[in-house]
Amino acid sequence: MADDTKGSQGEARLEKAAREGNRSGVPDYEVAAQAVREKMARLKALRLARDAAQPQAAVITKTASKGGRSVKAAPKGKGASKAAVPLSEWLDGQKDSGRKS
């Protein structure tokens, strides 16, 4: 496949630089970084081409994941009965128990 040869160009450049003994004056880490950048650019182009070929499928999955949120139910257990009491009744209860507010 033609994409395989393009992907290995960065690796070939890195190997060639290693064989030459770094005669060009460019540090090894720069050569390696350039190879990584070329590989990332190639993968990004492949990903964009894949996404462009299937635009409806990508939109549907994104919408389904965002739009399908469920409403949280009321908490169960200890705090469930206390949360149902109106504030005025709760304050009256606090006054009756000796709380000054």
Backbone as a chain_set.jsonl record, in Angstrom:
{"seq": "MADDTKGSQGEARLEKAAREGNRSGVPDYEVAAQAVREKMARLKALRLARDAAQPQAAVITKTASKGGRSVKAAPKGKGASKAAVPLSEWLDGQKDSGRKS", "coords": {"N": [[0.829, -1.174, 0.0], [0.423, 2.318, -0.601], [0.407, 4.095, 1.505], [1.901, 2.862, 3.484], [4.533, 3.151, 2.648], [4.834, 5.896, 2.819], [4.566, 6.257, 5.546], [6.819, 5.028, 6.515], [8.821, 6.674, 5.734], [9.668, 8.655, 7.528], [10.828, 7.068, 9.464], [12.816, 5.922, 7.927], [14.349, 8.149, 7.385], [15.351, 8.697, 9.899], [16.908, 6.391, 10.374], [18.766, 6.666, 8.295], [20.085, 9.003, 9.032], [21.318, 8.077, 11.311], [23.075, 6.199, 10.233], [24.759, 7.818, 8.706], [26.244, 9.01, 10.585], [25.539, 11.363, 11.669], [26.291, 13.623, 10.103], [25.161, 15.924, 9.134], [24.875, 17.842, 11.091], [22.628, 18.162, 12.571], [21.084, 17.537, 15.618], [20.505, 14.291, 17.129], [18.104, 14.06, 18.547], [16.544, 15.963, 17.332], [16.195, 14.928, 14.786], [14.788, 12.613, 15.42], [12.51, 13.795, 16.53], [11.472, 15.096, 14.3], [10.81, 12.883, 12.737], [8.769, 11.806, 14.312], [6.887, 13.885, 14.178], [6.257, 13.814, 11.434], [5.077, 11.293, 11.279], [2.855, 11.651, 12.961], [1.479, 13.581, 11.485], [0.836, 12.125, 9.208], [-0.84, 10.138, 10.301], [-2.885, 11.771, 11.254], [-3.895, 12.796, 8.862], [-4.899, 10.44, 7.761], [-6.875, 9.84, 9.664], [-8.601, 12.042, 9.407], [-9.424, 11.687, 6.774], [-10.79, 9.274, 7.033], [-12.839, 10.07, 8.771], [-14.124, 11.945, 7.163], [-15.183, 10.333, 5.233], [-17.22, 9.065, 6.553], [-19.323, 10.906, 7.611], [-21.969, 11.117, 8.723], [-22.254, 9.03, 10.573], [-20.445, 9.735, 12.6], [-21.58, 12.09, 13.567], [-24.017, 11.215, 14.572], [-23.283, 9.489, 16.692], [-22.006, 11.274, 18.427], [-24.085, 13.029, 19.081], [-25.877, 11.283, 20.289], [-24.494, 10.525, 22.573], [-24.304, 12.899, 23.997], [-26.926, 13.906, 24.198], [-28.421, 12.023, 25.553], [-28.737, 12.244, 28.33], [-29.652, 11.446, 31.621], [-32.027, 12.363, 34.123], [-31.158, 12.966, 37.447], [-32.207, 10.93, 40.084], [-34.036, 11.377, 43.155], [-32.178, 11.324, 46.198], [-31.74, 8.263, 47.956], [-32.325, 6.745, 51.123], [-30.933, 7.86, 54.214], [-31.099, 10.775, 53.991], [-33.332, 11.219, 52.402], [-35.97, 11.586, 53.448], [-35.676, 13.907, 54.95], [-35.079, 15.84, 53.066], [-37.478, 16.372, 51.851], [-38.93, 18.017, 53.481], [-40.381, 21.191, 53.869], [-38.701, 24.399, 54.021], [-39.645, 26.28, 55.889], [-40.976, 24.66, 57.755], [-38.852, 23.155, 58.678], [-37.28, 25.135, 59.899], [-39.033, 25.886, 61.953], [-39.036, 23.531, 63.419], [-36.388, 23.545, 64.271], [-36.382, 25.76, 65.963], [-38.124, 24.856, 67.934], [-36.592, 22.866, 69.045], [-34.746, 24.217, 70.473], [-32.857, 25.711, 69.215], [-31.307, 28.742, 68.369], [-32.008, 31.012, 65.943]], "CA": [[0.0, 0.0, 0.0], [1.228, 3.528, -0.717], [0.493, 4.743, 2.81], [2.966, 2.228, 4.251], [5.818, 3.74, 2.269], [4.872, 7.254, 3.361], [4.746, 6.153, 6.986], [8.17, 4.596, 6.846], [9.785, 7.694, 5.307], [10.24, 9.265, 8.726], [11.72, 6.081, 10.084], [13.984, 5.778, 7.045], [15.182, 9.334, 7.579], [16.033, 8.517, 11.176], [17.942, 5.379, 10.184], [19.798, 7.224, 7.408], [20.872, 9.944, 9.831], [22.154, 7.289, 12.217], [24.139, 5.587, 9.428], [25.688, 8.846, 8.256], [27.032, 9.474, 11.717], [25.085, 12.709, 11.995], [27.154, 14.574, 9.396], [24.444, 17.149, 8.787], [24.943, 18.798, 12.185], [21.356, 18.189, 13.285], [21.127, 16.582, 16.738], [19.689, 13.088, 16.989], [16.762, 14.27, 19.072], [15.786, 16.73, 16.341], [15.836, 13.988, 13.723], [13.732, 11.764, 15.974], [11.313, 14.62, 16.679], [10.933, 15.304, 12.958], [10.179, 11.624, 12.337], [7.514, 11.697, 15.063], [5.951, 14.865, 13.602], [5.802, 13.303, 10.143], [4.183, 10.168, 11.545], [1.603, 12.189, 13.492], [0.784, 14.243, 10.386], [0.293, 11.07, 8.357], [-1.966, 9.537, 11.005], [-3.97, 12.755, 11.309], [-4.503, 12.829, 7.538], [-5.699, 9.217, 7.63], [-8.051, 9.954, 10.537], [-9.512, 13.015, 8.809], [-10.003, 11.063, 5.584], [-11.755, 8.294, 7.509], [-13.984, 10.795, 9.311], [-14.825, 12.588, 6.054], [-15.901, 9.29, 4.508], [-18.37, 8.652, 7.353], [-19.711, 12.062, 8.445], [-23.218, 10.931, 9.447], [-22.061, 8.13, 11.704], [-19.774, 10.465, 13.663], [-22.519, 13.059, 14.139], [-25.035, 10.486, 15.324], [-22.744, 8.991, 17.949], [-21.748, 12.399, 19.315], [-25.371, 13.527, 19.55], [-26.478, 10.302, 21.194], [-23.804, 10.514, 23.856], [-24.56, 14.141, 24.725], [-28.337, 14.15, 24.401], [-29.067, 10.966, 26.308], [-28.503, 12.395, 29.77], [-30.821, 11.147, 32.446], [-32.189, 13.231, 35.28], [-30.817, 12.234, 38.664], [-33.327, 10.66, 40.984], [-33.844, 11.871, 44.513], [-31.344, 10.395, 46.951], [-32.449, 7.305, 48.8], [-31.626, 6.457, 52.372], [-31.105, 8.762, 55.348], [-31.458, 12.147, 53.675], [-34.481, 11.317, 51.515], [-37.139, 12.131, 54.133], [-35.364, 15.247, 55.408], [-35.06, 16.757, 51.934], [-38.848, 16.643, 51.455], [-39.531, 18.949, 54.428], [-40.204, 22.588, 53.462], [-37.769, 25.154, 54.846], [-40.342, 26.898, 57.03], [-41.219, 23.633, 58.768], [-37.557, 22.782, 59.242], [-36.898, 26.209, 60.812], [-39.884, 25.764, 63.136], [-38.525, 22.398, 64.151], [-35.123, 23.945, 64.903], [-36.724, 26.644, 67.086], [-38.729, 24.036, 68.98], [-35.566, 22.044, 69.691], [-33.892, 25.059, 71.28], [-31.846, 26.394, 68.394], [-31.593, 30.168, 68.175], [-31.585, 31.438, 64.607]], "C": [[0.876, 1.24, 0.0], [1.397, 4.218, 0.628], [1.614, 4.148, 3.661], [4.317, 2.834, 3.92], [5.935, 5.15, 2.806], [5.143, 7.226, 4.862], [6.162, 5.783, 7.362], [9.228, 5.614, 6.406], [10.451, 8.357, 6.506], [11.209, 8.325, 9.42], [12.98, 5.892, 9.251], [14.921, 6.963, 7.212], [15.991, 9.212, 8.868], [17.174, 7.497, 11.052], [19.087, 5.902, 9.323], [20.687, 8.18, 8.182], [21.798, 9.194, 10.778], [23.325, 6.656, 11.464], [25.191, 6.606, 9.023], [26.557, 9.359, 9.392], [26.726, 10.921, 12.046], [25.993, 13.763, 11.379], [26.466, 15.91, 9.146], [24.468, 18.193, 9.9], [23.655, 18.911, 12.973], [21.426, 17.146, 14.402], [20.167, 15.409, 16.518], [18.263, 13.309, 17.475], [15.908, 15.089, 18.117], [15.328, 15.83, 15.202], [14.698, 13.091, 14.194], [12.428, 12.546, 16.105], [10.662, 14.871, 15.322], [10.228, 14.044, 12.46], [8.834, 11.447, 13.041], [6.481, 12.665, 14.498], [5.404, 14.385, 12.271], [4.809, 12.159, 10.329], [2.834, 10.658, 12.055], [0.795, 12.873, 12.395], [0.136, 13.214, 9.458], [-0.925, 10.429, 9.012], [-3.159, 10.483, 11.091], [-4.679, 12.823, 9.968], [-5.366, 11.596, 7.314], [-6.973, 9.296, 8.45], [-9.074, 10.916, 9.938], [-10.178, 12.443, 7.562], [-11.062, 10.038, 5.977], [-13.016, 8.984, 8.019], [-14.791, 11.469, 8.205], [-15.633, 11.567, 5.265], [-17.156, 8.862, 5.255], [-18.866, 9.812, 8.212], [-20.977, 11.834, 9.255], [-23.044, 10.045, 10.669], [-21.403, 8.855, 12.87], [-20.724, 11.446, 14.34], [-23.547, 12.352, 15.004], [-24.487, 10.013, 16.665], [-22.46, 10.123, 18.92], [-23.053, 12.927, 19.899], [-25.979, 12.565, 20.559], [-25.797, 10.323, 22.556], [-24.08, 11.778, 24.653], [-26.027, 14.298, 25.089], [-29.025, 13.14, 25.296], [-28.86, 11.062, 27.801], [-29.783, 12.114, 30.534], [-30.841, 12.101, 33.638], [-31.905, 12.407, 36.517], [-32.053, 12.097, 39.54], [-33.012, 11.228, 42.362], [-33.024, 10.856, 45.291], [-32.181, 9.502, 47.847], [-31.647, 7.095, 50.073], [-31.942, 7.481, 53.433], [-31.692, 10.114, 54.961], [-32.705, 12.3, 52.841], [-35.68, 11.962, 52.207], [-36.886, 13.564, 54.595], [-35.401, 16.255, 54.269], [-36.467, 17.158, 51.521], [-39.526, 17.662, 52.362], [-39.3, 20.378, 53.929], [-39.327, 23.351, 54.466], [-38.454, 25.747, 56.075], [-40.604, 25.879, 58.134], [-39.912, 23.229, 59.437], [-37.107, 23.838, 60.25], [-37.734, 26.156, 62.088], [-39.419, 24.616, 64.021], [-37.241, 22.738, 64.878], [-35.414, 24.857, 66.109], [-37.279, 25.836, 68.251], [-37.674, 23.214, 69.719], [-34.576, 22.882, 70.469], [-32.834, 25.802, 70.486], [-32.261, 27.852, 68.214], [-31.082, 30.563, 66.787], [-32.3, 32.67, 64.154]], "O": [[1.975, 1.212, 0.553], [2.419, 4.86, 0.869], [2.214, 4.853, 4.473], [5.155, 3.013, 4.804], [7.021, 5.568, 3.209], [5.867, 8.074, 5.384], [6.652, 6.183, 8.418], [10.412, 5.426, 6.684], [11.659, 8.591, 6.5], [12.266, 8.734, 9.899], [14.074, 5.723, 9.79], [16.142, 6.805, 7.185], [17.165, 9.58, 8.916], [18.27, 7.72, 11.566], [20.252, 5.61, 9.595], [21.907, 8.173, 8.012], [22.927, 9.621, 11.021], [24.436, 6.583, 11.989], [26.382, 6.296, 8.999], [27.522, 10.084, 9.15], [27.552, 11.623, 12.629], [26.417, 14.694, 12.063], [27.139, 16.925, 8.963], [24.105, 19.343, 9.653], [23.584, 19.67, 13.94], [21.788, 15.996, 14.154], [19.161, 15.527, 15.819], [17.317, 12.799, 16.875], [14.687, 14.934, 18.087], [14.205, 15.957, 14.714], [13.753, 12.839, 13.447], [11.356, 12.013, 15.819], [9.436, 14.859, 15.209], [9.171, 14.128, 11.834], [7.869, 10.988, 12.43], [5.314, 12.301, 14.352], [4.211, 14.532, 12.003], [3.813, 12.075, 9.611], [1.79, 10.154, 11.642], [-0.431, 12.764, 12.367], [-0.981, 13.415, 8.982], [-1.936, 10.201, 8.347], [-4.308, 10.049, 11.011], [-5.907, 12.899, 9.913], [-6.45, 11.695, 6.738], [-8.035, 8.872, 7.993], [-10.274, 10.641, 9.956], [-11.36, 12.685, 7.32], [-12.108, 9.942, 5.334], [-14.129, 8.541, 7.736], [-16.016, 11.554, 8.3], [-16.664, 11.91, 4.688], [-18.08, 8.338, 4.633], [-18.832, 9.712, 9.439], [-21.061, 12.315, 10.385], [-23.65, 10.308, 11.708], [-21.767, 8.616, 14.022], [-20.676, 11.613, 15.559], [-23.907, 12.853, 16.069], [-25.173, 10.129, 17.68], [-22.652, 9.957, 20.125], [-23.116, 13.24, 21.088], [-26.534, 12.991, 21.571], [-26.457, 10.156, 23.582], [-24.088, 11.73, 25.883], [-26.343, 14.775, 26.179], [-30.136, 13.399, 25.757], [-28.813, 10.034, 28.477], [-30.87, 12.514, 30.116], [-29.801, 12.577, 34.092], [-32.362, 11.269, 36.625], [-32.831, 13.036, 39.705], [-31.859, 11.518, 42.681], [-33.157, 9.653, 45.068], [-33.189, 9.923, 48.415], [-30.427, 7.254, 50.082], [-33.083, 7.927, 53.55], [-32.683, 10.549, 55.549], [-33.118, 13.431, 52.585], [-36.346, 12.807, 51.609], [-37.822, 14.364, 54.622], [-35.726, 17.421, 54.495], [-36.636, 18.202, 50.891], [-40.615, 18.131, 52.031], [-38.172, 20.747, 53.603], [-39.238, 22.967, 55.632], [-37.9, 25.716, 57.175], [-40.471, 26.196, 59.316], [-39.882, 22.989, 60.644], [-36.611, 23.5, 61.325], [-37.208, 26.356, 63.183], [-39.415, 24.735, 65.247], [-37.022, 22.267, 65.994], [-34.767, 24.737, 67.15], [-36.951, 26.092, 69.409], [-37.849, 22.9, 70.896], [-33.652, 22.336, 71.072], [-31.985, 26.468, 71.078], [-33.424, 28.15, 67.94], [-29.891, 30.462, 66.495], [-32.055, 33.155, 63.049]]}, "num_chains": 1, "name": "protein.A"}
